[in-house]
Amino acid sequence: MHIIILSAWLILMISAVLLAISVLQTAPKSKRKQKTSRRRGSDRPAAHIKTNSRKWKELVQLLHGDVDTANRLVQGEKMRNPNRSADWCVDKALWQLERDRRG
């Protein structure tokens, strides 16, 4: 009786190991998100955003030069608050970024 139980356990363990190996082989090599390309040469806002350059530069600096993300944040604020000015949207995006980083 013990031999049957041990044999069943051994077969179960071998099949679990083979299943784990097959899952690992089919899984993507890296689940890390690839970094987006950052445009460090131009720290200007999108053409349709007219804004205070000091606040804009501060936002881009907090984002480590990622102008695309800065534009996305400001455009998102403009969509949520269509009656507000571009300066207000930049200020709001800056405030939210600082708030979120404080924890």
Secondary structure by P-SEA (a helix, b strand, c coil): caaaaaaaaaaaaaaaaaaaaaaaaaccccccccccccccccccccccccccaaaaaaaaaaaccaaaaaaaaaaaaaaacccccaaaaaaaaaaaaaaaaac
